[in-house]
Each structure stands twice: as structure tokens, then as C-alpha cells.
Amino acid sequence: MLKDRGNIKWTSLMLPEHVEQLKKVWKEDERVTKGVLAEDEAMEIDFKLKRAFNDDLTVQVKYHNGFDYSYTDMKLLSVDRNHRTLKGIDHQSKESITIKLDDVFNVQIM
């Protein structure tokens, strides 16, 4: 029985640029589509964001980053409903982070 390794066996014969292009194509195949929130879930997220902002609490935000879902722990600085953004300070790196409200999928108060 012959075991075929697919594209792996050919990468040793390819230029590095071609290998990188193949990796990009494979990453596109792994893309996760962004789900749609129900109205009650959106209201719950809104309530948690208001509470965390008013009480100066740290939250864990699950958001869609374009390819997959990411998590970040952050202190909220502002929730801008006009520009639909969430701004805060990342808990680990202490850097400023901005997330689109439309990409937020879940919020947990820490």
C-alpha cells in the first residue's frame, strides 16, 4: 500500500515563496466564519460591558479576528457606540487595544 503525503512531499522541491503561498492558502481553508448573536446575547454583552466599565472590572472578551476567535483580558477605557468600538488596556501586555463591537462574541467579567 502506497502512502501519499499530498503537498508535503513536493515542498522540498519548491521555492520558499511558493511554500509560503501554499501556507496562506491552507490558512484560508481553516478560516472560521463569524457567528450571529441573538438579541438576548447582545443585551447580556451590553449589560456586562456597562457593569465592567462602571465598576472598573477586568473582562475577558471573545471576538472574531477575521480568521478565528481570539480571547483577551482587558480593562475597559471606553465603549463608543457611535463608532461601534470597544477600547481598553490589555491585561498582560499593558498595550492599548481596540475591538469592533460587531466582532465581540462573548464577555466574561473576571
VODREN-969439 format. One record per atom (N, C-alpha, C, CB): residue number from 1; residue in three letters; y negated, x, z negated. Coordinates in steps of 0.05 Angstrom, whole numbers. Glycine has a CB too. Layout:
VODREN-969439
+-----+-----+--------+--------+--------+
!   k !   r !      y !      x !      z !
+-----+-----+--------+--------+--------+
! NUM ! ALA !      Y !      X !      Z !
...
+-----+-----+--------+--------+--------+
end
This chain:
VODREN-969439
+-----+-----+--------+--------+--------+
!   k !   r !      y !      x !      z !
+-----+-----+--------+--------+--------+
!   1 ! MET !     24 !     17 !      0 !
!   1 ! MET !      0 !      0 !      0 !
!   1 ! MET !    -25 !     18 !      0 !
!   1 ! MET !      0 !    -19 !    -24 !
!   2 ! LEU !    -43 !     13 !     18 !
!   2 ! LEU !    -67 !     28 !     21 !
!   2 ! LEU !    -90 !     15 !      5 !
!   2 ! LEU !    -75 !     30 !     51 !
!   3 ! LYS !   -103 !     32 !    -13 !
!   3 ! LYS !   -125 !     22 !    -29 !
!   3 ! LYS !   -151 !     29 !    -15 !
!   3 ! LYS !   -124 !     33 !    -58 !
!   4 ! ASP !   -166 !      9 !     -7 !
!   4 ! ASP !   -191 !     13 !      6 !
!   4 ! ASP !   -214 !     12 !    -15 !
!   4 ! ASP !   -196 !     -9 !     28 !
!   5 ! ARG !   -231 !     33 !    -15 !
!   5 ! ARG !   -253 !     34 !    -34 !
!   5 ! ARG !   -279 !     24 !    -23 !
!   5 ! ARG !   -256 !     63 !    -43 !
!   6 ! GLY !   -278 !     11 !      0 !
!   6 ! GLY !   -303 !      0 !     11 !
!   6 ! GLY !   -323 !     21 !     19 !
!   6 ! GLY !   -315 !    -20 !     -8 !
!   7 ! ASN !   -348 !     16 !     12 !
!   7 ! ASN !   -370 !     34 !     19 !
!   7 ! ASN !   -370 !     60 !      3 !
!   7 ! ASN !   -397 !     20 !     15 !
!   8 ! ILE !   -356 !     60 !    -20 !
!   8 ! ILE !   -355 !     84 !    -37 !
!   8 ! ILE !   -344 !    108 !    -21 !
!   8 ! ILE !   -338 !     79 !    -62 !
!   9 ! LYS !   -324 !    104 !     -5 !
!   9 ! LYS !   -312 !    127 !      9 !
!   9 ! LYS !   -330 !    138 !     30 !
!   9 ! LYS !   -286 !    118 !     22 !
!  10 ! TRP !   -350 !    123 !     40 !
!  10 ! TRP !   -368 !    132 !     61 !
!  10 ! TRP !   -393 !    145 !     50 !
!  10 ! TRP !   -375 !    109 !     78 !
!  11 ! THR !   -400 !    141 !     24 !
!  11 ! THR !   -425 !    151 !     14 !
!  11 ! THR !   -426 !    181 !     14 !
!  11 ! THR !   -429 !    141 !    -15 !
!  12 ! SER !   -404 !    195 !     12 !
!  12 ! SER !   -404 !    224 !     13 !
!  12 ! SER !   -413 !    234 !     41 !
!  12 ! SER !   -377 !    236 !      6 !
!  13 ! LEU !   -410 !    218 !     62 !
!  13 ! LEU !   -418 !    226 !     89 !
!  13 ! LEU !   -446 !    216 !     96 !
!  13 ! LEU !   -397 !    215 !    108 !
!  14 ! MET !   -459 !    202 !     78 !
!  14 ! MET !   -485 !    191 !     85 !
!  14 ! MET !   -508 !    208 !     74 !
!  14 ! MET !   -488 !    163 !     73 !
!  15 ! LEU !   -531 !    205 !     86 !
!  15 ! LEU !   -555 !    219 !     76 !
!  15 ! LEU !   -563 !    205 !     50 !
!  15 ! LEU !   -578 !    218 !     97 !
!  16 ! PRO !   -576 !    220 !     32 !
!  16 ! PRO !   -585 !    208 !      7 !
!  16 ! PRO !   -603 !    183 !     10 !
!  16 ! PRO !   -601 !    228 !    -10 !
!  17 ! GLU !   -619 !    183 !     32 !
!  17 ! GLU !   -636 !    160 !     37 !
!  17 ! GLU !   -620 !    135 !     43 !
!  17 ! GLU !   -655 !    166 !     60 !
!  18 ! HIS !   -598 !    139 !     57 !
!  18 ! HIS !   -580 !    116 !     63 !
!  18 ! HIS !   -566 !    106 !     38 !
!  18 ! HIS !   -560 !    124 !     84 !
!  19 ! VAL !   -558 !    124 !     21 !
!  19 ! VAL !   -545 !    116 !     -4 !
!  19 ! VAL !   -565 !    100 !    -21 !
!  19 ! VAL !   -535 !    141 !    -20 !
!  20 ! GLU !   -590 !    109 !    -23 !
!  20 ! GLU !   -610 !     94 !    -38 !
!  20 ! GLU !   -614 !     66 !    -27 !
!  20 ! GLU !   -636 !    110 !    -39 !
!  21 ! GLN !   -615 !     65 !      0 !
!  21 ! GLN !   -618 !     39 !     13 !
!  21 ! GLN !   -595 !     20 !      7 !
!  21 ! GLN !   -622 !     42 !     44 !
!  22 ! LEU !   -571 !     31 !      7 !
!  22 ! LEU !   -547 !     15 !      0 !
!  22 ! LEU !   -549 !      5 !    -29 !
!  22 ! LEU !   -522 !     31 !      4 !
!  23 ! LYS !   -558 !     22 !    -47 !
!  23 ! LYS !   -561 !     13 !    -75 !
!  23 ! LYS !   -581 !     -9 !    -77 !
!  23 ! LYS !   -570 !     37 !    -92 !
!  24 ! LYS !   -603 !     -8 !    -62 !
!  24 ! LYS !   -622 !    -30 !    -63 !
!  24 ! LYS !   -610 !    -56 !    -53 !
!  24 ! LYS !   -647 !    -23 !    -46 !
!  25 ! VAL !   -594 !    -54 !    -31 !
!  25 ! VAL !   -582 !    -78 !    -20 !
!  25 ! VAL !   -562 !    -90 !    -41 !
!  25 ! VAL !   -567 !    -71 !      6 !
!  26 ! TRP !   -547 !    -73 !    -54 !
!  26 ! TRP !   -528 !    -83 !    -74 !
!  26 ! TRP !   -543 !    -95 !    -98 !
!  26 ! TRP !   -510 !    -60 !    -84 !
!  27 ! LYS !   -566 !    -84 !   -105 !
!  27 ! LYS !   -581 !    -95 !   -127 !
!  27 ! LYS !   -592 !   -123 !   -120 !
!  27 ! LYS !   -605 !    -76 !   -135 !
!  28 ! GLU !   -600 !   -126 !    -95 !
!  28 ! GLU !   -609 !   -152 !    -86 !
!  28 ! GLU !   -587 !   -173 !    -88 !
!  28 ! GLU !   -619 !   -151 !    -57 !
!  29 ! ASP !   -562 !   -165 !    -83 !
!  29 ! ASP !   -540 !   -183 !    -85 !
!  29 ! ASP !   -535 !   -193 !   -114 !
!  29 ! ASP !   -514 !   -170 !    -75 !
!  30 ! GLU !   -543 !   -176 !   -133 !
!  30 ! GLU !   -539 !   -182 !   -162 !
!  30 ! GLU !   -562 !   -198 !   -174 !
!  30 ! GLU !   -536 !   -157 !   -178 !
!  31 ! ARG !   -582 !   -205 !   -157 !
!  31 ! ARG !   -606 !   -220 !   -167 !
!  31 ! ARG !   -598 !   -247 !   -180 !
!  31 ! ARG !   -626 !   -224 !   -144 !
!  32 ! VAL !   -610 !   -252 !   -202 !
!  32 ! VAL !   -606 !   -278 !   -217 !
!  32 ! VAL !   -630 !   -296 !   -212 !
!  32 ! VAL !   -601 !   -273 !   -247 !
!  33 ! THR !   -624 !   -320 !   -203 !
!  33 ! THR !   -647 !   -338 !   -197 !
!  33 ! THR !   -658 !   -349 !   -223 !
!  33 ! THR !   -637 !   -361 !   -179 !
!  34 ! LYS !   -684 !   -354 !   -223 !
!  34 ! LYS !   -697 !   -365 !   -247 !
!  34 ! LYS !   -690 !   -394 !   -250 !
!  34 ! LYS !   -728 !   -361 !   -245 !
!  35 ! GLY !   -683 !   -401 !   -274 !
!  35 ! GLY !   -676 !   -429 !   -280 !
!  35 ! GLY !   -701 !   -446 !   -284 !
!  35 ! GLY !   -658 !   -431 !   -305 !
!  36 ! VAL !   -697 !   -471 !   -286 !
!  36 ! VAL !   -719 !   -490 !   -291 !
!  36 ! VAL !   -716 !   -502 !   -319 !
!  36 ! VAL !   -720 !   -513 !   -269 !
!  37 ! LEU !   -738 !   -501 !   -334 !
!  37 ! LEU !   -737 !   -512 !   -361 !
!  37 ! LEU !   -740 !   -542 !   -361 !
!  37 ! LEU !   -759 !   -499 !   -378 !
!  38 ! ALA !   -726 !   -555 !   -380 !
!  38 ! ALA !   -730 !   -583 !   -384 !
!  38 ! ALA !   -756 !   -587 !   -400 !
!  38 ! ALA !   -706 !   -596 !   -400 !
!  39 ! GLU !   -767 !   -611 !   -399 !
!  39 ! GLU !   -793 !   -616 !   -412 !
!  39 ! GLU !   -792 !   -611 !   -443 !
!  39 ! GLU !   -802 !   -644 !   -407 !
!  40 ! ASP !   -770 !   -619 !   -456 !
!  40 ! ASP !   -767 !   -614 !   -485 !
!  40 ! ASP !   -765 !   -584 !   -491 !
!  40 ! ASP !   -743 !   -629 !   -496 !
!  41 ! GLU !   -752 !   -569 !   -474 !
!  41 ! GLU !   -751 !   -540 !   -478 !
!  41 ! GLU !   -778 !   -527 !   -476 !
!  41 ! GLU !   -731 !   -527 !   -459 !
!  42 ! ALA !   -794 !   -536 !   -456 !
!  42 ! ALA !   -821 !   -525 !   -452 !
!  42 ! ALA !   -838 !   -532 !   -476 !
!  42 ! ALA !   -833 !   -537 !   -426 !
!  43 ! MET !   -835 !   -556 !   -487 !
!  43 ! MET !   -851 !   -564 !   -511 !
!  43 ! MET !   -843 !   -547 !   -535 !
!  43 ! MET !   -847 !   -594 !   -517 !
!  44 ! GLU !   -817 !   -541 !   -538 !
!  44 ! GLU !   -808 !   -525 !   -560 !
!  44 ! GLU !   -819 !   -497 !   -558 !
!  44 ! GLU !   -777 !   -525 !   -561 !
!  45 ! ILE !   -819 !   -485 !   -534 !
!  45 ! ILE !   -830 !   -459 !   -530 !
!  45 ! ILE !   -860 !   -459 !   -537 !
!  45 ! ILE !   -826 !   -449 !   -501 !
!  46 ! ASP !   -874 !   -479 !   -528 !
!  46 ! ASP !   -903 !   -482 !   -533 !
!  46 ! ASP !   -908 !   -483 !   -564 !
!  46 ! ASP !   -914 !   -506 !   -520 !
!  47 ! PHE !   -892 !   -498 !   -578 !
!  47 ! PHE !   -895 !   -501 !   -607 !
!  47 ! PHE !   -890 !   -474 !   -621 !
!  47 ! PHE !   -875 !   -522 !   -618 !
!  48 ! LYS !   -869 !   -460 !   -612 !
!  48 ! LYS !   -863 !   -434 !   -625 !
!  48 ! LYS !   -885 !   -413 !   -619 !
!  48 ! LYS !   -836 !   -423 !   -614 !
!  49 ! LEU !   -896 !   -414 !   -595 !
!  49 ! LEU !   -917 !   -395 !   -588 !
!  49 ! LEU !   -942 !   -401 !   -605 !
!  49 ! LEU !   -924 !   -397 !   -558 !
!  50 ! LYS !   -949 !   -426 !   -608 !
!  50 ! LYS !   -972 !   -434 !   -625 !
!  50 ! LYS !   -968 !   -425 !   -653 !
!  50 ! LYS !   -977 !   -464 !   -623 !
!  51 ! ARG !   -944 !   -430 !   -664 !
!  51 ! ARG !   -939 !   -423 !   -692 !
!  51 ! ARG !   -940 !   -392 !   -696 !
!  51 ! ARG !   -911 !   -433 !   -701 !
!  52 ! ALA !   -927 !   -378 !   -677 !
!  52 ! ALA !   -927 !   -348 !   -679 !
!  52 ! ALA !   -955 !   -337 !   -677 !
!  52 ! ALA !   -908 !   -336 !   -658 !
!  53 ! PHE !   -971 !   -348 !   -659 !
!  53 ! PHE !   -999 !   -338 !   -656 !
!  53 ! PHE !  -1015 !   -344 !   -681 !
!  53 ! PHE !  -1012 !   -351 !   -631 !
!  54 ! ASN !  -1013 !   -369 !   -691 !
!  54 ! ASN !  -1029 !   -376 !   -714 !
!  54 ! ASN !  -1021 !   -362 !   -740 !
!  54 ! ASN !  -1027 !   -406 !   -719 !
!  55 ! ASP !   -995 !   -357 !   -743 !
!  55 ! ASP !   -985 !   -344 !   -768 !
!  55 ! ASP !   -981 !   -314 !   -764 !
!  55 ! ASP !   -959 !   -357 !   -776 !
!  56 ! ASP !   -988 !   -303 !   -741 !
!  56 ! ASP !   -986 !   -274 !   -735 !
!  56 ! ASP !   -957 !   -264 !   -739 !
!  56 ! ASP !  -1005 !   -258 !   -753 !
!  57 ! LEU !   -939 !   -279 !   -726 !
!  57 ! LEU !   -910 !   -272 !   -728 !
!  57 ! LEU !   -901 !   -257 !   -703 !
!  57 ! LEU !   -893 !   -298 !   -731 !
!  58 ! THR !   -879 !   -242 !   -706 !
!  58 ! THR !   -867 !   -229 !   -683 !
!  58 ! THR !   -847 !   -248 !   -670 !
!  58 ! THR !   -853 !   -202 !   -692 !
!  59 ! VAL !   -847 !   -248 !   -643 !
!  59 ! VAL !   -828 !   -265 !   -628 !
!  59 ! VAL !   -812 !   -248 !   -609 !
!  59 ! VAL !   -844 !   -287 !   -613 !
!  60 ! GLN !   -788 !   -258 !   -603 !
!  60 ! GLN !   -771 !   -247 !   -582 !
!  60 ! GLN !   -774 !   -266 !   -559 !
!  60 ! GLN !   -741 !   -243 !   -591 !
!  61 ! VAL !   -783 !   -255 !   -536 !
!  61 ! VAL !   -787 !   -271 !   -512 !
!  61 ! VAL !   -766 !   -264 !   -491 !
!  61 ! VAL !   -816 !   -267 !   -501 !
!  62 ! LYS !   -752 !   -285 !   -481 !
!  62 ! LYS !   -734 !   -281 !   -459 !
!  62 ! LYS !   -749 !   -291 !   -434 !
!  62 ! LYS !   -707 !   -297 !   -463 !
!  63 ! TYR !   -751 !   -273 !   -414 !
!  63 ! TYR !   -766 !   -280 !   -390 !
!  63 ! TYR !   -752 !   -269 !   -365 !
!  63 ! TYR !   -795 !   -270 !   -392 !
!  64 ! HIS !   -759 !   -281 !   -343 !
!  64 ! HIS !   -747 !   -273 !   -317 !
!  64 ! HIS !   -765 !   -251 !   -305 !
!  64 ! HIS !   -744 !   -297 !   -297 !
!  65 ! ASN !   -754 !   -228 !   -299 !
!  65 ! ASN !   -769 !   -205 !   -289 !
!  65 ! ASN !   -769 !   -202 !   -259 !
!  65 ! ASN !   -760 !   -180 !   -302 !
!  66 ! GLY !   -759 !   -222 !   -245 !
!  66 ! GLY !   -757 !   -220 !   -216 !
!  66 ! GLY !   -728 !   -216 !   -206 !
!  66 ! GLY !   -774 !   -198 !   -206 !
!  67 ! PHE !   -712 !   -202 !   -222 !
!  67 ! PHE !   -684 !   -198 !   -214 !
!  67 ! PHE !   -665 !   -210 !   -234 !
!  67 ! PHE !   -679 !   -168 !   -212 !
!  68 ! ASP !   -672 !   -209 !   -259 !
!  68 ! ASP !   -654 !   -217 !   -281 !
!  68 ! ASP !   -671 !   -225 !   -305 !
!  68 ! ASP !   -635 !   -193 !   -289 !
!  69 ! TYR !   -658 !   -232 !   -327 !
!  69 ! TYR !   -673 !   -239 !   -351 !
!  69 ! TYR !   -676 !   -214 !   -368 !
!  69 ! TYR !   -659 !   -262 !   -366 !
!  70 ! SER !   -700 !   -211 !   -380 !
!  70 ! SER !   -705 !   -189 !   -399 !
!  70 ! SER !   -714 !   -201 !   -426 !
!  70 ! SER !   -727 !   -171 !   -387 !
!  71 ! TYR !   -711 !   -185 !   -446 !
!  71 ! TYR !   -719 !   -192 !   -473 !
!  71 ! TYR !   -740 !   -172 !   -483 !
!  71 ! TYR !   -695 !   -194 !   -492 !
!  72 ! THR !   -760 !   -181 !   -498 !
!  72 ! THR !   -778 !   -163 !   -511 !
!  72 ! THR !   -787 !   -176 !   -537 !
!  72 ! THR !   -803 !   -158 !   -492 !
!  73 ! ASP !   -790 !   -159 !   -557 !
!  73 ! ASP !   -801 !   -167 !   -583 !
!  73 ! ASP !   -830 !   -160 !   -583 !
!  73 ! ASP !   -786 !   -153 !   -607 !
!  74 ! MET !   -847 !   -179 !   -589 !
!  74 ! MET !   -876 !   -174 !   -587 !
!  74 ! MET !   -892 !   -189 !   -607 !
!  74 ! MET !   -886 !   -180 !   -559 !
!  75 ! LYS !   -916 !   -178 !   -614 !
!  75 ! LYS !   -936 !   -192 !   -629 !
!  75 ! LYS !   -956 !   -205 !   -610 !
!  75 ! LYS !   -951 !   -173 !   -649 !
!  76 ! LEU !   -961 !   -230 !   -612 !
!  76 ! LEU !   -978 !   -244 !   -593 !
!  76 ! LEU !  -1008 !   -237 !   -598 !
!  76 ! LEU !   -974 !   -274 !   -595 !
!  77 ! LEU !  -1022 !   -231 !   -576 !
!  77 ! LEU !  -1051 !   -227 !   -577 !
!  77 ! LEU !  -1065 !   -252 !   -566 !
!  77 ! LEU !  -1059 !   -203 !   -561 !
!  78 ! SER !  -1054 !   -264 !   -545 !
!  78 ! SER !  -1066 !   -288 !   -534 !
!  78 ! SER !  -1046 !   -304 !   -517 !
!  78 ! SER !  -1091 !   -281 !   -517 !
!  79 ! VAL !  -1051 !   -329 !   -515 !
!  79 ! VAL !  -1036 !   -347 !   -497 !
!  79 ! VAL !  -1057 !   -360 !   -480 !
!  79 ! VAL !  -1018 !   -368 !   -513 !
!  80 ! ASP !  -1060 !   -351 !   -455 !
!  80 ! ASP !  -1080 !   -361 !   -437 !
!  80 ! ASP !  -1069 !   -383 !   -419 !
!  80 ! ASP !  -1092 !   -337 !   -420 !
!  81 ! ARG !  -1076 !   -407 !   -425 !
!  81 ! ARG !  -1065 !   -430 !   -409 !
!  81 ! ARG !  -1078 !   -432 !   -382 !
!  81 ! ARG !  -1068 !   -456 !   -425 !
!  82 ! ASN !  -1102 !   -423 !   -379 !
!  82 ! ASN !  -1116 !   -424 !   -353 !
!  82 ! ASN !  -1103 !   -406 !   -333 !
!  82 ! ASN !  -1146 !   -418 !   -356 !
!  83 ! HIS !  -1097 !   -381 !   -341 !
!  83 ! HIS !  -1085 !   -361 !   -323 !
!  83 ! HIS !  -1055 !   -361 !   -326 !
!  83 ! HIS !  -1096 !   -333 !   -329 !
!  84 ! ARG !  -1044 !   -378 !   -344 !
!  84 ! ARG !  -1015 !   -381 !   -348 !
!  84 ! ARG !  -1002 !   -354 !   -355 !
!  84 ! ARG !  -1002 !   -392 !   -323 !
!  85 ! THR !  -1014 !   -339 !   -375 !
!  85 ! THR !  -1004 !   -314 !   -383 !
!  85 ! THR !  -1001 !   -313 !   -413 !
!  85 ! THR !  -1021 !   -291 !   -374 !
!  86 ! LEU !   -983 !   -295 !   -422 !
!  86 ! LEU !   -977 !   -290 !   -450 !
!  86 ! LEU !   -982 !   -260 !   -454 !
!  86 ! LEU !   -948 !   -299 !   -458 !
!  87 ! LYS !  -1001 !   -253 !   -472 !
!  87 ! LYS !  -1007 !   -225 !   -476 !
!  87 ! LYS !  -1000 !   -217 !   -505 !
!  87 ! LYS !  -1037 !   -219 !   -470 !
!  88 ! GLY !   -990 !   -193 !   -507 !
!  88 ! GLY !   -982 !   -183 !   -534 !
!  88 ! GLY !   -977 !   -154 !   -534 !
!  88 ! GLY !   -958 !   -198 !   -544 !
!  89 ! ILE !   -969 !   -144 !   -558 !
!  89 ! ILE !   -962 !   -116 !   -562 !
!  89 ! ILE !   -932 !   -114 !   -566 !
!  89 ! ILE !   -977 !   -104 !   -586 !
!  90 ! ASP !   -919 !    -98 !   -549 !
!  90 ! ASP !   -890 !    -93 !   -551 !
!  90 ! ASP !   -884 !    -81 !   -578 !
!  90 ! ASP !   -880 !    -75 !   -528 !
!  91 ! HIS !   -864 !    -92 !   -592 !
!  91 ! HIS !   -858 !    -83 !   -619 !
!  91 ! HIS !   -848 !    -54 !   -620 !
!  91 ! HIS !   -837 !   -102 !   -632 !
!  92 ! GLN !   -832 !    -46 !   -600 !
!  92 ! GLN !   -821 !    -19 !   -601 !
!  92 ! GLN !   -840 !      2 !   -589 !
!  92 ! GLN !   -795 !    -18 !   -586 !
!  93 ! SER !   -850 !     -3 !   -566 !
!  93 ! SER !   -867 !     18 !   -552 !
!  93 ! SER !   -896 !     17 !   -560 !
!  93 ! SER !   -864 !     15 !   -522 !
!  94 ! LYS !   -905 !     -4 !   -573 !
!  94 ! LYS !   -932 !     -9 !   -581 !
!  94 ! LYS !   -952 !    -10 !   -558 !
!  94 ! LYS !   -941 !     14 !   -600 !
!  95 ! GLU !   -941 !    -16 !   -534 !
!  95 ! GLU !   -958 !    -19 !   -510 !
!  95 ! GLU !   -964 !    -48 !   -505 !
!  95 ! GLU !   -944 !     -7 !   -486 !
!  96 ! SER !   -986 !    -53 !   -491 !
!  96 ! SER !   -994 !    -80 !   -484 !
!  96 ! SER !   -975 !    -90 !   -462 !
!  96 ! SER !  -1024 !    -80 !   -474 !
!  97 ! ILE !   -969 !   -116 !   -465 !
!  97 ! ILE !   -950 !   -128 !   -445 !
!  97 ! ILE !   -962 !   -156 !   -438 !
!  97 ! ILE !   -921 !   -131 !   -457 !
!  98 ! THR !   -960 !   -163 !   -412 !
!  98 ! THR !   -968 !   -189 !   -403 !
!  98 ! THR !   -945 !   -202 !   -388 !
!  98 ! THR !   -993 !   -186 !   -384 !
!  99 ! ILE !   -939 !   -227 !   -395 !
!  99 ! ILE !   -917 !   -242 !   -383 !
!  99 ! ILE !   -928 !   -268 !   -373 !
!  99 ! ILE !   -894 !   -246 !   -404 !
! 100 ! LYS !   -920 !   -276 !   -350 !
! 100 ! LYS !   -928 !   -302 !   -339 !
! 100 ! LYS !   -914 !   -324 !   -355 !
! 100 ! LYS !   -921 !   -305 !   -309 !
! 101 ! LEU !   -928 !   -344 !   -363 !
! 101 ! LEU !   -916 !   -367 !   -378 !
! 101 ! LEU !   -894 !   -380 !   -362 !
! 101 ! LEU !   -938 !   -387 !   -386 !
! 102 ! ASP !   -897 !   -381 !   -335 !
! 102 ! ASP !   -878 !   -394 !   -318 !
! 102 ! ASP !   -851 !   -379 !   -318 !
! 102 ! ASP !   -888 !   -396 !   -290 !
! 103 ! ASP !   -851 !   -353 !   -326 !
! 103 ! ASP !   -827 !   -337 !   -327 !
! 103 ! ASP !   -813 !   -338 !   -354 !
! 103 ! ASP !   -834 !   -308 !   -320 !
! 104 ! VAL !   -826 !   -348 !   -374 !
! 104 ! VAL !   -815 !   -349 !   -401 !
! 104 ! VAL !   -793 !   -370 !   -402 !
! 104 ! VAL !   -836 !   -356 !   -423 !
! 105 ! PHE !   -769 !   -362 !   -411 !
! 105 ! PHE !   -746 !   -379 !   -412 !
! 105 ! PHE !   -739 !   -388 !   -440 !
! 105 ! PHE !   -723 !   -366 !   -399 !
! 106 ! ASN !   -745 !   -370 !   -460 !
! 106 ! ASN !   -739 !   -377 !   -488 !
! 106 ! ASN !   -756 !   -360 !   -506 !
! 106 ! ASN !   -708 !   -371 !   -493 !
! 107 ! VAL !   -762 !   -370 !   -530 !
! 107 ! VAL !   -778 !   -356 !   -550 !
! 107 ! VAL !   -764 !   -360 !   -577 !
! 107 ! VAL !   -808 !   -366 !   -551 !
! 108 ! GLN !   -759 !   -338 !   -591 !
! 108 ! GLN !   -748 !   -339 !   -618 !
! 108 ! GLN !   -767 !   -326 !   -637 !
! 108 ! GLN !   -720 !   -325 !   -619 !
! 109 ! ILE !   -774 !   -339 !   -659 !
! 109 ! ILE !   -791 !   -327 !   -680 !
! 109 ! ILE !   -774 !   -309 !   -697 !
! 109 ! ILE !   -805 !   -349 !   -697 !
! 110 ! MET !   -783 !   -284 !   -701 !
! 110 ! MET !   -768 !   -264 !   -716 !
! 110 ! MET !   -774 !   -267 !   -746 !
! 110 ! MET !   -774 !   -236 !   -706 !
+-----+-----+--------+--------+--------+
end
